[in-house]
Every structure is written in C-alpha cells, then in structure tokens.
Amino acid sequence: MVSRAFAACALGLALTTAVPARSEPPPSAALPVPPSPQATLRWKESSPDVYGFVVLRSEERGGPFLRINGPLVRSASPDGAVQKEYVYVDRDVRPGRTYYYALTAVLGSGAKQRMPGVRKKTIEGPEKETARDAPAPSPPD
C-alpha cells in the first residue's frame, strides 16, 4: 500500500511541474542596456619625476575645479617607458553637458604641479563622446 501511494505522489508531482512551451523570450533575454555615458581622458607625460595625477573637473571653463579621482591615476605604460600614457574614465557625467578637466601632477617627492591647459569634453549621449582642447585660463591652485 505504501508503494502505491508513493507512486501516485511521484506521478502527481510530475504532472504539476510540467511547464507549457512559451512563445515569448524569458526575462533574461531582454534588450541590451546601452552603455552609460562617460568621458575618457588620455594623456602622455615623459617626466620621470611624476608619480601620478589628480584629475580635476568643472562645469565652467574657469572653475572652480574639484578633484574627482580617489587614488592617483598611475601610468598604464610598462615600467621603463620614456613616454608614459595615462587614462582616466569619468563615469559621473550626463548627456548634453560640457565638462572641463585639468590635471595636477604629483611628483615622487610629494610636491604637486598644476599641468598647463584644460581639456573640454561635451557628452552627447550614451554612445557618443566628443573631445576638444579648449583654451582656457588655468584655475588657481
């Protein structure tokens, strides 16, 4: 008698767990999400005294400029490279806005040196980004 009840329960479970075929895709097959807008800054420096960089940003050409990176931006180039390449990606931007970026070099001695020039970036949308060097006065340290 026990074996018949077990067989009936097993059969009942098999019937209740059957899933009919679906014609729509599962939720995991949703449309891809477009990438978030970002501003990518790239620059080169050949001074062997530079340990890293502080990235500053403003929404106004003349400032005020505020630091936006946590740790110093370190070189992406291999050790021993004469001209070192640096990259910073700012993901805290909005389409339709223009941002101005400035750099401060931090030397191995700990001294800071403001780099000349300001880079202008206009964020056009999630898939587009334009970059132009904008002549702008260097903001005070």
N, C-alpha and C positions, 0 to 999 in steps of 0.2 A: 504494500500500500504506500509506503514511503517513497519508493522509487517512482511510482506513477505520479504522485504529487510533484516530485522534483522535476520530472519530465514535463509536466503541464506548466510549471513555473518557468522553466527554461524556454519552452515554446512561446509563452506569453511575453517574455522579455524580448525574444527575437522579433515578435510582431510589433511591439511598441517602439523598438529602437530603429525600425526601418525608416529611412528618410527618402521622401519622394525626390525625384530629379528636379533641379531648379533651372530656370531659363535665364535668370539674371546672375551677374557675377557676384562672388562673395564680397563682403565689405573690404577685405584686404586688397582687392583688385581695383580700388578706387583710382581716380585720375591722379597723376603725379602732381605733387605740390611744387609750384615754381620756386626757384631759389630765392632766398631773402636778399634784399638789396645790400650791397657792400661797396666800400671804396678800398681799392688795393693800392698801396703806396710802395714804390720800388725806388731804391737809390743806391749809389755806389760811393764808397769812400776809400781812399788809399792811405790815410794816415795810420801808422802802426800804433799810435797812442790811443786810438778810440777803443773803448771797452764796450760801449753800447750806446743806444739812443733813447731819448724820451720823445714821444710823439705828442704834439700839442694840436688842438683843434679849436676853431672858432666858426661861428656862422657869419661873422663880419670880417671884412678884409683887414681891418686894422686891429682886430681883437675885441675883447680880451681872449687870449688863448689859454685853454685849460689842458692839463695832462690827461690823456685818455688811455694810456697803456699802463698795465700793472708793472710786471718786471721789465727791465730794459730790453729793447729789441737788439738781439745779438746777430752777428753775421751768419748768413746762410751759406757762405763760401767755405771751401775746405781750408783747414789750417795751412798757413804759409802762403796763401794767395796775396798778391800785392794789392790788387783792387778787390775789395770785399763788397759783396752785394747784400743788401738788406731788404726785407719785405715785411710790411705790416698790413693786416686786413682789419679795417674798421667796419664792424657789422652793426653798429649802433647808428645807422643812417636812415633817412626817409626819402622816398622818391619825390622829385620835384624841388628838393632843397640843394643849396650850394654850400659847400664846406671849404674852409681854408685850413691848411695844415702847415705846421712849422716843426723843425727838428732842433733838439738840443743834444749835442754830443757829450757823453760822459767819458772823460779820459781815465786811463788806468790809475792816475794819481787821485781821482775822485773829483777833480775840477770839472766844471760844466762850461761848455762853449756853445753859444747860440749859432746855428748854421744860417748862412745868408739865404734869402729867398723864401717865398711862400708858395705852396702848391695849391691850386684851385681845383676842386672836384665837384661836378654837378651830377647828382644822382637822377637819372632819367627814368628808371624803373627797375624791376627785379632782374631783367635780362640785359640791361644796357648800363654802361657807365662811361662817362667821358672825363678826360683829364687834360687840363691845360695849365701851364705855368702862368700864374698871374703875378705881374709885377705889383708888389705891394710893399709898403714900408714894413720894416721889421719891428714887431711889437717890443716894448721894453721888457727886460728880463724880470 
